[in-house]
Amino acid sequence: MFKHILVPVDGSAAAHHAVHKARAIACAFRSSVTLIHVIDCYAFTGMGADIYSGQSDYLRVATLEANEAIVSAREVFEAQGMLVNGSVVEGHSVYQTILEAAETLDADLLVMGSHGRRGLEKLVLGSVTAQVLSHAHLPVLVVRDEGT
């Protein structure tokens, strides 16, 4: 039923739970899996030229953290003898980059975590998961962090 599953990861507990759920689904359907971490490379846009070195440092650290998230998620699959693809990509809009990757990879399921933010915190911080759900043209399984 699901030939290719895309799993966005960010190193959070919610993403970790989503990885485990995706592994179970992939085992059941013998699906291929791609892990993705999106770095918002425009986090410092509009802050002036002085911030350039800050952006450079941000991208360096973000790339290191992204690679750690991919490696950690990959280990969950490899522990079951499953091979997965993983990539770190840069994009202006995290949710759009996830959806573009899903289309490019011809994924037929997205499995992603949600931090379970509510109320004002969700309104102020926004939600990549909510944006993906609003704009996706494929099934999306949202796995909530067990602590929420």
C-alpha positions, -999 to 999 in steps of 0.1 A, spaced: 0 0 0 28 25 9 57 21 -14 78 52 -3 76 69 31 91 103 38 100 110 74 110 146 83 132 146 114 145 173 136 161 155 165 131 161 188 113 134 209 83 138 187 103 131 156 119 101 173 84 86 180 75 93 143 106 74 132 96 44 152 61 45 138 74 49 102 97 19 108 67 -3 118 47 8 88 77 3 65 82 -32 79 46 -41 74 44 -28 38 81 -33 28 82 4 20 113 23 11 120 52 35 137 85 31 146 107 61 148 144 56 159 173 77 152 208 64 174 238 75 157 272 72 186 289 54 169 322 55 165 325 93 184 357 93 168 374 63 162 411 67 185 415 97 212 435 79 247 429 67 263 426 101 245 394 108 262 376 79 288 359 102 259 349 126 241 333 97 273 315 86 277 301 122 240 293 123 242 273 91 273 254 103 257 244 136 223 237 120 240 214 95 258 195 123 226 191 142 207 180 111 233 154 103 230 141 139 192 139 136 195 119 103 221 95 118 201 89 149 169 82 129 188 60 104 201 39 133 165 30 143 159 15 109 193 -2 106 188 -19 140 160 -38 121 183 -45 91 165 -18 70 184 5 47 171 41 44 181 72 25 186 104 43 194 139 33 198 174 48 183 201 26 181 239 28 149 257 21 132 290 27 100 274 40 104 241 60 69 228 52 71 237 15 105 220 13 91 189 29 62 188 5 85 194 -25 107 165 -14 76 143 -11 66 151 -47 101 148 -61 106 114 -43 71 103 -53 64 95 -16 29 82 -9 30 87 29 45 113 52 51 103 88 61 132 111 61 142 147 41 170 163 52 187 195 16 191 206 18 229 211 -16 245 220 -31 279 224 -10 310 223 23 290 220 10 274 187 -3 307 174 30 325 181 54 297 171 34 282 143 36 246 133 54 230 104 31 200 109 0 221 107 13 237 75 21 203 60 -14 190 69 -30 221 53 -11 218 20 -3 181 15 -17 161 -14 -7 128 1 -16 110 34 1 124 64 4 105 97 11 128 126 27 112 157 24 132 188 52 133 214 42 110 242 49 138 267 21 160 254 
